[in-house]
């Protein structure tokens, strides 16, 4: 693998791992919502879940989140295409 492709793959794996590790927060909040009783604040539980999903998607102030993964994926795909060389079509 060329150096650029290796770096892009490492970055992609890192971004993926960061997002995957934070998915437990979503699972915890979703479990609270699923186990809610009629007396519980469903609106508050949904708001908490939405807030966590938004934070993981956008990454917040110091993390990239899923947006960072999308950028890393695009760079990896571009590097992979460049490493494969030009595509020649035969007619």
Secondary structure as GFF3:
##gff-version 3
##sequence-region A 1 91
A	DSSP	alpha_helix	3	34	.	.	.	ID=ss1
A	DSSP	alpha_helix	42	58	.	.	.	ID=ss2
A	DSSP	alpha_helix	65	84	.	.	.	ID=ss3
###
